[in-house]
Amino acid sequence: MSAQSHRDKDLVGVGALAMASEKNQKLPVSDPILSDETHKKASAITTKGAQAAISYMLTAVLLVLFNKAALSSYNFPCVNVITLFQTLCSCLFLYAMKFWKIISFTTDEPQNTTKNPATLVPIRTLVHTLPLALSYLLYMLVSMESVRGISVPMYTTLRRTTVAFTMIVEYFLTGKKHSPSIVACVGIILLGAFVAGARDLSFDAYAYAVVFIANICTAVYLASIAHIGKSSGLNTFGLMWCNGIICAPILLFWTSIRGDLQVTLNFPYLFFPGFQVVILLSCILAFLINYCVFLNTTLNSALTQTICGNLKDLLTIGLGWVLFGGLPFDFFNVLGQSLGFLGSCLYAYYKLQGK
């Protein structure tokens, strides 16, 4: 075979690799210097950003309703074990797609290149994402503790104040400032949250403190995704992989010392096909939700992800009332939910306008 033929094949191979790389979803590595006009346009939600936000909300609502309709019927008591299953399945899915060269983990890495056989990413990159994984674990643990000792209406009210914490954390971590229109939308959402919980303002210092700590942890976690996603050189799949392989051993240790694994082994429905199908579908949906959270936060912002979470809660409440009933009518609750919906819609409108 001639040297010219070899060169032609090499060129074809390089072209095919470039085309495959372009097809993968990449995340921004750094923020370019923009003019005022360009910066205004860049602050608007792009088509991909809108798709990521809508995908997150639809998937999240589906998972909540699915758990309400199916998982609760088995009365499985170990939430941490479900989280562990979801984390392990996420790592398995990512490893399989990486092994079959469907995806890559970094913005400049070809699919067939592996920097470290054990972790699939350089150790230095793994260490760089450690704050993200630790903030995720803290966010999960504190969020579960925050449910105790407080009523559901007040819990929902206080959790929706996360939007304010997210704006503050975004400012300190990334220096990002929001326009007066966006701040006004957040104010409407906060007003709606407190109106919705106005009938249940029983004060419990410990419970309130834990919920506010959960809000801070949520804000730090989302802001960490946006910050580390742009500084690590990892795409969405790479962030999920690093988060999973750091969190999985810690979750395994935590569930072991708490006795959750032993409870799971003694669970009467553990080998029941229906329960296994439910857990599998839950893991798949959790994988999709995590992907949408990472994608939405990096393409848009931590604040946009928080607003989407609030809007998802409103949709869940509405669909839950239609499908399952049992939600008594209360004027203040309806008024508060309506204000929250209005604030979320105005936020989406202003982001589409680039304000």
Salt bridges, closest charged atoms under 4 A:
ASP31 OD1 - LYS230 NZ 3.64
GLU109 OE2 - LYS98 NZ 2.96
GLU145 OE1 - ARG148 NH1 3.48
GLU170 OE1 - HIS178 NE2 2.94
ASP260 OD2 - ARG258 NE 3.53
ASP313 OD1 - LYS312 NZ 3.07
ASP330 OD1 - ARG199 NH1 3.50
